[in-house]
């Protein structure tokens, strides 16, 4: 991983970020993820080591530090009802 963003050429800054992603039917959240973030376009870049660690956590069913409740709305249904 270099010093510049592959998307826009902006400078990358090391940060700990929070990431959410779909895992099957679930949304999972990773906190304190070491990454490089583009100062210009905000693209997030993670190393192979970090990605492998995240994958290992999910595939080995490691117990999470905490759980969150996530509300879900269907915008399609709301738009139909508004028409």
PDB file as gemmi writes it, atoms N, CA and C in Angstrom:
CRYST1    1.000    1.000    1.000  90.00  90.00  90.00 P 1                      
ATOM      1  N   UNK A   1       0.857  -1.167   0.000  1.00  0.00           N  
ATOM      2  CA  UNK A   1       0.000   0.000   0.000  1.00  0.00           C  
ATOM      3  C   UNK A   1       0.903   1.231   0.000  1.00  0.00           C  
ATOM      4  N   UNK A   2       0.672   2.115  -0.940  1.00  0.00           N  
ATOM      5  CA  UNK A   2       1.521   3.288  -1.078  1.00  0.00           C  
ATOM      6  C   UNK A   2       1.063   4.465  -0.234  1.00  0.00           C  
ATOM      7  N   UNK A   3       1.603   5.637  -0.596  1.00  0.00           N  
ATOM      8  CA  UNK A   3       1.269   6.865   0.115  1.00  0.00           C  
ATOM      9  C   UNK A   3       0.134   7.626  -0.550  1.00  0.00           C  
ATOM     10  N   UNK A   4      -0.251   7.180  -1.772  1.00  0.00           N  
ATOM     11  CA  UNK A   4      -1.268   7.900  -2.526  1.00  0.00           C  
ATOM     12  C   UNK A   4      -2.417   6.981  -2.922  1.00  0.00           C  
ATOM     13  N   UNK A   5      -3.612   7.550  -2.973  1.00  0.00           N  
ATOM     14  CA  UNK A   5      -4.833   6.813  -3.284  1.00  0.00           C  
ATOM     15  C   UNK A   5      -4.834   6.341  -4.735  1.00  0.00           C  
ATOM     16  N   UNK A   6      -5.152   5.070  -4.938  1.00  0.00           N  
ATOM     17  CA  UNK A   6      -5.235   4.522  -6.290  1.00  0.00           C  
ATOM     18  C   UNK A   6      -6.470   5.035  -7.027  1.00  0.00           C  
ATOM     19  N   UNK A   7      -7.461   5.546  -6.294  1.00  0.00           N  
ATOM     20  CA  UNK A   7      -8.674   6.076  -6.926  1.00  0.00           C  
ATOM     21  C   UNK A   7      -8.484   7.483  -7.478  1.00  0.00           C  
ATOM     22  N   UNK A   8      -7.920   8.370  -6.630  1.00  0.00           N  
ATOM     23  CA  UNK A   8      -7.877   9.782  -7.027  1.00  0.00           C  
ATOM     24  C   UNK A   8      -6.490  10.417  -6.944  1.00  0.00           C  
ATOM     25  N   UNK A   9      -5.534   9.706  -6.368  1.00  0.00           N  
ATOM     26  CA  UNK A   9      -4.188  10.260  -6.242  1.00  0.00           C  
ATOM     27  C   UNK A   9      -3.977  11.086  -4.987  1.00  0.00           C  
ATOM     28  N   UNK A  10      -5.007  11.201  -4.140  1.00  0.00           N  
ATOM     29  CA  UNK A  10      -4.890  11.958  -2.898  1.00  0.00           C  
ATOM     30  C   UNK A  10      -3.946  11.279  -1.910  1.00  0.00           C  
ATOM     31  N   UNK A  11      -3.499  12.029  -0.923  1.00  0.00           N  
ATOM     32  CA  UNK A  11      -2.582  11.496   0.089  1.00  0.00           C  
ATOM     33  C   UNK A  11      -3.336  10.594   1.056  1.00  0.00           C  
ATOM     34  N   UNK A  12      -2.715   9.453   1.409  1.00  0.00           N  
ATOM     35  CA  UNK A  12      -3.303   8.511   2.366  1.00  0.00           C  
ATOM     36  C   UNK A  12      -2.792   8.812   3.767  1.00  0.00           C  
ATOM     37  N   UNK A  13      -3.706   8.744   4.731  1.00  0.00           N  
ATOM     38  CA  UNK A  13      -3.389   9.001   6.134  1.00  0.00           C  
ATOM     39  C   UNK A  13      -3.743   7.755   6.939  1.00  0.00           C  
ATOM     40  N   UNK A  14      -2.844   7.336   7.825  1.00  0.00           N  
ATOM     41  CA  UNK A  14      -3.118   6.188   8.692  1.00  0.00           C  
ATOM     42  C   UNK A  14      -4.164   6.571   9.727  1.00  0.00           C  
ATOM     43  N   UNK A  15      -5.185   5.708   9.863  1.00  0.00           N  
ATOM     44  CA  UNK A  15      -6.264   5.937  10.825  1.00  0.00           C  
ATOM     45  C   UNK A  15      -6.796   4.604  11.315  1.00  0.00           C  
ATOM     46  N   UNK A  16      -7.440   4.626  12.465  1.00  0.00           N  
ATOM     47  CA  UNK A  16      -8.227   3.490  12.936  1.00  0.00           C  
ATOM     48  C   UNK A  16      -9.677   3.829  12.591  1.00  0.00           C  
ATOM     49  N   UNK A  17     -10.337   2.969  11.818  1.00  0.00           N  
ATOM     50  CA  UNK A  17     -11.692   3.261  11.341  1.00  0.00           C  
ATOM     51  C   UNK A  17     -12.671   2.199  11.825  1.00  0.00           C  
ATOM     52  N   UNK A  18     -13.956   2.509  11.716  1.00  0.00           N  
ATOM     53  CA  UNK A  18     -15.028   1.556  11.979  1.00  0.00           C  
ATOM     54  C   UNK A  18     -15.627   1.182  10.634  1.00  0.00           C  
ATOM     55  N   UNK A  19     -15.759  -0.115  10.387  1.00  0.00           N  
ATOM     56  CA  UNK A  19     -16.280  -0.608   9.114  1.00  0.00           C  
ATOM     57  C   UNK A  19     -17.461  -1.524   9.350  1.00  0.00           C  
ATOM     58  N   UNK A  20     -18.481  -1.405   8.504  1.00  0.00           N  
ATOM     59  CA  UNK A  20     -19.587  -2.353   8.537  1.00  0.00           C  
ATOM     60  C   UNK A  20     -19.643  -3.063   7.199  1.00  0.00           C  
ATOM     61  N   UNK A  21     -20.054  -4.329   7.235  1.00  0.00           N  
ATOM     62  CA  UNK A  21     -20.171  -5.095   6.001  1.00  0.00           C  
ATOM     63  C   UNK A  21     -21.209  -6.191   6.180  1.00  0.00           C  
ATOM     64  N   UNK A  22     -21.745  -6.614   5.058  1.00  0.00           N  
ATOM     65  CA  UNK A  22     -22.697  -7.723   5.085  1.00  0.00           C  
ATOM     66  C   UNK A  22     -21.929  -9.033   5.202  1.00  0.00           C  
ATOM     67  N   UNK A  23     -22.460  -9.926   6.036  1.00  0.00           N  
ATOM     68  CA  UNK A  23     -21.917 -11.279   6.180  1.00  0.00           C  
ATOM     69  C   UNK A  23     -23.126 -12.203   6.169  1.00  0.00           C  
ATOM     70  N   UNK A  24     -23.430 -12.752   5.009  1.00  0.00           N  
ATOM     71  CA  UNK A  24     -24.652 -13.537   4.870  1.00  0.00           C  
ATOM     72  C   UNK A  24     -25.854 -12.638   5.087  1.00  0.00           C  
ATOM     73  N   UNK A  25     -26.725 -13.014   6.016  1.00  0.00           N  
ATOM     74  CA  UNK A  25     -27.921 -12.231   6.335  1.00  0.00           C  
ATOM     75  C   UNK A  25     -27.654 -11.157   7.388  1.00  0.00           C  
ATOM     76  N   UNK A  26     -26.428 -11.067   7.879  1.00  0.00           N  
ATOM     77  CA  UNK A  26     -26.096 -10.150   8.967  1.00  0.00           C  
ATOM     78  C   UNK A  26     -25.303  -8.954   8.461  1.00  0.00           C  
ATOM     79  N   UNK A  27     -25.332  -7.904   9.251  1.00  0.00           N  
ATOM     80  CA  UNK A  27     -24.393  -6.810   9.086  1.00  0.00           C  
ATOM     81  C   UNK A  27     -23.459  -6.888  10.276  1.00  0.00           C  
ATOM     82  N   UNK A  28     -22.166  -6.924  10.022  1.00  0.00           N  
ATOM     83  CA  UNK A  28     -21.183  -6.984  11.098  1.00  0.00           C  
ATOM     84  C   UNK A  28     -20.387  -5.683  11.110  1.00  0.00           C  
ATOM     85  N   UNK A  29     -19.898  -5.320  12.292  1.00  0.00           N  
ATOM     86  CA  UNK A  29     -19.154  -4.080  12.459  1.00  0.00           C  
ATOM     87  C   UNK A  29     -17.795  -4.399  13.073  1.00  0.00           C  
ATOM     88  N   UNK A  30     -16.759  -3.844  12.476  1.00  0.00           N  
ATOM     89  CA  UNK A  30     -15.412  -3.948  13.010  1.00  0.00           C  
ATOM     90  C   UNK A  30     -14.974  -2.554  13.455  1.00  0.00           C  
ATOM     91  N   UNK A  31     -14.536  -2.429  14.696  1.00  0.00           N  
ATOM     92  CA  UNK A  31     -14.040  -1.163  15.230  1.00  0.00           C  
ATOM     93  C   UNK A  31     -12.518  -1.188  15.295  1.00  0.00           C  
ATOM     94  N   UNK A  32     -11.930  -0.021  15.314  1.00  0.00           N  
ATOM     95  CA  UNK A  32     -10.480   0.136  15.484  1.00  0.00           C  
ATOM     96  C   UNK A  32      -9.691  -0.603  14.409  1.00  0.00           C  
ATOM     97  N   UNK A  33     -10.166  -0.550  13.174  1.00  0.00           N  
ATOM     98  CA  UNK A  33      -9.508  -1.234  12.055  1.00  0.00           C  
ATOM     99  C   UNK A  33      -8.366  -0.359  11.546  1.00  0.00           C  
ATOM    100  N   UNK A  34      -7.132  -0.867  11.579  1.00  0.00           N  
ATOM    101  CA  UNK A  34      -6.027  -0.082  11.022  1.00  0.00           C  
ATOM    102  C   UNK A  34      -6.185   0.027   9.506  1.00  0.00           C  
ATOM    103  N   UNK A  35      -6.146   1.262   9.006  1.00  0.00           N  
ATOM    104  CA  UNK A  35      -6.363   1.489   7.577  1.00  0.00           C  
ATOM    105  C   UNK A  35      -5.629   2.752   7.158  1.00  0.00           C  
ATOM    106  N   UNK A  36      -5.626   2.964   5.850  1.00  0.00           N  
ATOM    107  CA  UNK A  36      -5.180   4.234   5.296  1.00  0.00           C  
ATOM    108  C   UNK A  36      -6.393   4.838   4.610  1.00  0.00           C  
ATOM    109  N   UNK A  37      -6.654   6.118   4.909  1.00  0.00           N  
ATOM    110  CA  UNK A  37      -7.826   6.801   4.376  1.00  0.00           C  
ATOM    111  C   UNK A  37      -7.361   7.955   3.498  1.00  0.00           C  
ATOM    112  N   UNK A  38      -7.957   8.069   2.316  1.00  0.00           N  
ATOM    113  CA  UNK A  38      -7.616   9.141   1.393  1.00  0.00           C  
ATOM    114  C   UNK A  38      -8.140  10.462   1.935  1.00  0.00           C  
ATOM    115  N   UNK A  39      -7.257  11.440   1.998  1.00  0.00           N  
ATOM    116  CA  UNK A  39      -7.614  12.770   2.468  1.00  0.00           C  
ATOM    117  C   UNK A  39      -8.633  13.446   1.545  1.00  0.00           C  
ATOM    118  N   UNK A  40      -8.613  13.090   0.261  1.00  0.00           N  
ATOM    119  CA  UNK A  40      -9.479  13.754  -0.707  1.00  0.00           C  
ATOM    120  C   UNK A  40     -10.815  13.033  -0.922  1.00  0.00           C  
ATOM    121  N   UNK A  41     -10.779  11.752  -1.286  1.00  0.00           N  
ATOM    122  CA  UNK A  41     -12.022  11.042  -1.635  1.00  0.00           C  
ATOM    123  C   UNK A  41     -12.540  10.146  -0.515  1.00  0.00           C  
ATOM    124  N   UNK A  42     -11.823  10.048   0.588  1.00  0.00           N  
ATOM    125  CA  UNK A  42     -12.207   9.260   1.761  1.00  0.00           C  
ATOM    126  C   UNK A  42     -12.234   7.750   1.520  1.00  0.00           C  
ATOM    127  N   UNK A  43     -11.620   7.288   0.421  1.00  0.00           N  
ATOM    128  CA  UNK A  43     -11.516   5.841   0.191  1.00  0.00           C  
ATOM    129  C   UNK A  43     -10.721   5.222   1.332  1.00  0.00           C  
ATOM    130  N   UNK A  44     -11.132   4.025   1.738  1.00  0.00           N  
ATOM    131  CA  UNK A  44     -10.477   3.324   2.842  1.00  0.00           C  
ATOM    132  C   UNK A  44      -9.699   2.144   2.275  1.00  0.00           C  
ATOM    133  N   UNK A  45      -8.427   2.067   2.636  1.00  0.00           N  
ATOM    134  CA  UNK A  45      -7.548   1.003   2.154  1.00  0.00           C  
ATOM    135  C   UNK A  45      -7.056   0.198   3.348  1.00  0.00           C  
ATOM    136  N   UNK A  46      -7.247  -1.134   3.275  1.00  0.00           N  
ATOM    137  CA  UNK A  46      -6.801  -2.038   4.335  1.00  0.00           C  
ATOM    138  C   UNK A  46      -5.757  -2.977   3.771  1.00  0.00           C  
ATOM    139  N   UNK A  47      -4.826  -3.388   4.598  1.00  0.00           N  
ATOM    140  CA  UNK A  47      -3.782  -4.318   4.174  1.00  0.00           C  
ATOM    141  C   UNK A  47      -4.351  -5.732   4.070  1.00  0.00           C  
ATOM    142  N   UNK A  48      -3.654  -6.583   3.356  1.00  0.00           N  
ATOM    143  CA  UNK A  48      -4.054  -7.992   3.256  1.00  0.00           C  
ATOM    144  C   UNK A  48      -4.110  -8.628   4.634  1.00  0.00           C  
ATOM    145  N   UNK A  49      -3.165  -8.280   5.486  1.00  0.00           N  
ATOM    146  CA  UNK A  49      -3.128  -8.831   6.845  1.00  0.00           C  
ATOM    147  C   UNK A  49      -4.406  -8.476   7.615  1.00  0.00           C  
ATOM    148  N   UNK A  50      -4.862  -7.246   7.499  1.00  0.00           N  
ATOM    149  CA  UNK A  50      -6.084  -6.812   8.184  1.00  0.00           C  
ATOM    150  C   UNK A  50      -7.296  -7.540   7.606  1.00  0.00           C  
ATOM    151  N   UNK A  51      -7.373  -7.639   6.276  1.00  0.00           N  
ATOM    152  CA  UNK A  51      -8.487  -8.343   5.642  1.00  0.00           C  
ATOM    153  C   UNK A  51      -8.529  -9.809   6.050  1.00  0.00           C  
ATOM    154  N   UNK A  52      -7.379 -10.450   6.105  1.00  0.00           N  
ATOM    155  CA  UNK A  52      -7.312 -11.854   6.524  1.00  0.00           C  
ATOM    156  C   UNK A  52      -7.743 -12.012   7.973  1.00  0.00           C  
ATOM    157  N   UNK A  53      -7.369 -11.069   8.819  1.00  0.00           N  
ATOM    158  CA  UNK A  53      -7.767 -11.116  10.230  1.00  0.00           C  
ATOM    159  C   UNK A  53      -9.286 -10.971  10.366  1.00  0.00           C  
ATOM    160  N   UNK A  54      -9.879 -10.058   9.609  1.00  0.00           N  
ATOM    161  CA  UNK A  54     -11.328  -9.880   9.637  1.00  0.00           C  
ATOM    162  C   UNK A  54     -12.025 -11.139   9.156  1.00  0.00           C  
ATOM    163  N   UNK A  55     -11.524 -11.728   8.088  1.00  0.00           N  
ATOM    164  CA  UNK A  55     -12.101 -12.966   7.552  1.00  0.00           C  
ATOM    165  C   UNK A  55     -12.004 -14.100   8.565  1.00  0.00           C  
ATOM    166  N   UNK A  56     -10.871 -14.214   9.232  1.00  0.00           N  
ATOM    167  CA  UNK A  56     -10.665 -15.263  10.237  1.00  0.00           C  
ATOM    168  C   UNK A  56     -11.653 -15.101  11.396  1.00  0.00           C  
ATOM    169  N   UNK A  57     -11.868 -13.864  11.836  1.00  0.00           N  
ATOM    170  CA  UNK A  57     -12.827 -13.605  12.917  1.00  0.00           C  
ATOM    171  C   UNK A  57     -14.215 -14.099  12.527  1.00  0.00           C  
ATOM    172  N   UNK A  58     -14.622 -13.817  11.289  1.00  0.00           N  
ATOM    173  CA  UNK A  58     -15.955 -14.207  10.835  1.00  0.00           C  
ATOM    174  C   UNK A  58     -16.084 -15.707  10.606  1.00  0.00           C  
ATOM    175  N   UNK A  59     -15.091 -16.324  10.021  1.00  0.00           N  
ATOM    176  CA  UNK A  59     -15.191 -17.750   9.687  1.00  0.00           C  
ATOM    177  C   UNK A  59     -14.986 -18.646  10.907  1.00  0.00           C  
ATOM    178  N   UNK A  60     -14.308 -18.152  11.924  1.00  0.00           N  
ATOM    179  CA  UNK A  60     -14.076 -18.966  13.123  1.00  0.00           C  
ATOM    180  C   UNK A  60     -15.067 -18.638  14.237  1.00  0.00           C  
ATOM    181  N   UNK A  61     -16.091 -17.840  13.912  1.00  0.00           N  
ATOM    182  CA  UNK A  61     -17.143 -17.490  14.872  1.00  0.00           C  
ATOM    183  C   UNK A  61     -16.596 -16.972  16.203  1.00  0.00           C  
ATOM    184  N   UNK A  62     -15.635 -16.069  16.128  1.00  0.00           N  
ATOM    185  CA  UNK A  62     -15.081 -15.448  17.332  1.00  0.00           C  
ATOM    186  C   UNK A  62     -16.171 -14.602  17.989  1.00  0.00           C  
ATOM    187  N   UNK A  63     -16.299 -14.709  19.304  1.00  0.00           N  
ATOM    188  CA  UNK A  63     -17.326 -13.971  20.039  1.00  0.00           C  
ATOM    189  C   UNK A  63     -17.032 -12.469  19.974  1.00  0.00           C  
ATOM    190  N   UNK A  64     -18.031 -11.667  19.583  1.00  0.00           N  
ATOM    191  CA  UNK A  64     -17.804 -10.219  19.495  1.00  0.00           C  
ATOM    192  C   UNK A  64     -17.721  -9.578  20.880  1.00  0.00           C  
ATOM    193  N   UNK A  65     -17.076  -8.419  20.944  1.00  0.00           N  
ATOM    194  CA  UNK A  65     -16.966  -7.684  22.207  1.00  0.00           C  
ATOM    195  C   UNK A  65     -18.320  -7.137  22.653  1.00  0.00           C  
ATOM    196  N   UNK A  66     -19.165  -6.808  21.672  1.00  0.00           N  
ATOM    197  CA  UNK A  66     -20.498  -6.302  22.001  1.00  0.00           C  
ATOM    198  C   UNK A  66     -21.407  -6.528  20.802  1.00  0.00           C  
ATOM    199  N   UNK A  67     -22.710  -6.352  21.002  1.00  0.00           N  
ATOM    200  CA  UNK A  67     -23.690  -6.465  19.921  1.00  0.00           C  
ATOM    201  C   UNK A  67     -24.484  -5.167  19.846  1.00  0.00           C  
ATOM    202  N   UNK A  68     -24.900  -4.827  18.631  1.00  0.00           N  
ATOM    203  CA  UNK A  68     -25.681  -3.624  18.397  1.00  0.00           C  
ATOM    204  C   UNK A  68     -27.038  -4.003  17.823  1.00  0.00           C  
ATOM    205  N   UNK A  69     -28.054  -3.229  18.163  1.00  0.00           N  
ATOM    206  CA  UNK A  69     -29.365  -3.379  17.513  1.00  0.00           C  
ATOM    207  C   UNK A  69     -29.385  -2.390  16.353  1.00  0.00           C  
ATOM    208  N   UNK A  70     -29.810  -2.839  15.179  1.00  0.00           N  
ATOM    209  CA  UNK A  70     -29.796  -1.991  13.991  1.00  0.00           C  
ATOM    210  C   UNK A  70     -31.207  -1.871  13.436  1.00  0.00           C  
ATOM    211  N   UNK A  71     -31.791  -0.658  13.446  1.00  0.00           N  
ATOM    212  CA  UNK A  71     -33.110  -0.493  12.846  1.00  0.00           C  
ATOM    213  C   UNK A  71     -33.011  -0.566  11.326  1.00  0.00           C  
ATOM    214  N   UNK A  72     -34.059  -1.071  10.692  1.00  0.00           N  
ATOM    215  CA  UNK A  72     -34.083  -1.218   9.232  1.00  0.00           C  
ATOM    216  C   UNK A  72     -35.402  -0.664   8.711  1.00  0.00           C  
ATOM    217  N   UNK A  73     -35.335   0.182   7.698  1.00  0.00           N  
ATOM    218  CA  UNK A  73     -36.511   0.713   7.026  1.00  0.00           C  
ATOM    219  C   UNK A  73     -36.452   0.340   5.557  1.00  0.00           C  
ATOM    220  N   UNK A  74     -37.590   0.076   4.972  1.00  0.00           N  
ATOM    221  CA  UNK A  74     -37.679  -0.162   3.534  1.00  0.00           C  
ATOM    222  C   UNK A  74     -38.140   1.121   2.870  1.00  0.00           C  
ATOM    223  N   UNK A  75     -37.263   1.787   2.169  1.00  0.00           N  
ATOM    224  CA  UNK A  75     -37.623   3.033   1.492  1.00  0.00           C  
ATOM    225  C   UNK A  75     -38.615   2.763   0.361  1.00  0.00           C  
ATOM    226  N   UNK A  76     -38.508   1.606  -0.273  1.00  0.00           N  
ATOM    227  CA  UNK A  76     -39.439   1.258  -1.334  1.00  0.00           C  
ATOM    228  C   UNK A  76     -40.875   1.269  -0.829  1.00  0.00           C  
ATOM    229  N   UNK A  77     -41.102   0.653   0.317  1.00  0.00           N  
ATOM    230  CA  UNK A  77     -42.449   0.632   0.901  1.00  0.00           C  
ATOM    231  C   UNK A  77     -42.920   2.034   1.271  1.00  0.00           C  
ATOM    232  N   UNK A  78     -42.056   2.848   1.807  1.00  0.00           N  
ATOM    233  CA  UNK A  78     -42.424   4.203   2.196  1.00  0.00           C  
ATOM    234  C   UNK A  78     -42.749   5.055   0.983  1.00  0.00           C  
ATOM    235  N   UNK A  79     -41.993   4.876  -0.112  1.00  0.00           N  
ATOM    236  CA  UNK A  79     -42.259   5.643  -1.328  1.00  0.00           C  
ATOM    237  C   UNK A  79     -43.581   5.236  -1.950  1.00  0.00           C  
ATOM    238  N   UNK A  80     -43.915   3.927  -1.905  1.00  0.00           N  
ATOM    239  CA  UNK A  80     -45.194   3.460  -2.433  1.00  0.00           C  
ATOM    240  C   UNK A  80     -46.356   4.058  -1.662  1.00  0.00           C  
ATOM    241  N   UNK A  81     -46.222   4.105  -0.317  1.00  0.00           N  
ATOM    242  CA  UNK A  81     -47.280   4.624   0.545  1.00  0.00           C  
ATOM    243  C   UNK A  81     -47.460   6.137   0.397  1.00  0.00           C  
ATOM    244  N   UNK A  82     -46.388   6.841   0.009  1.00  0.00           N  
ATOM    245  CA  UNK A  82     -46.453   8.307  -0.127  1.00  0.00           C  
ATOM    246  C   UNK A  82     -47.120   8.718  -1.442  1.00  0.00           C  
ATOM    247  N   UNK A  83     -47.154   7.801  -2.416  1.00  0.00           N  
ATOM    248  CA  UNK A  83     -47.694   8.161  -3.733  1.00  0.00           C  
ATOM    249  C   UNK A  83     -49.205   8.192  -3.775  1.00  0.00           C  
TER     250      UNK A  83                                                      
END                                                                             
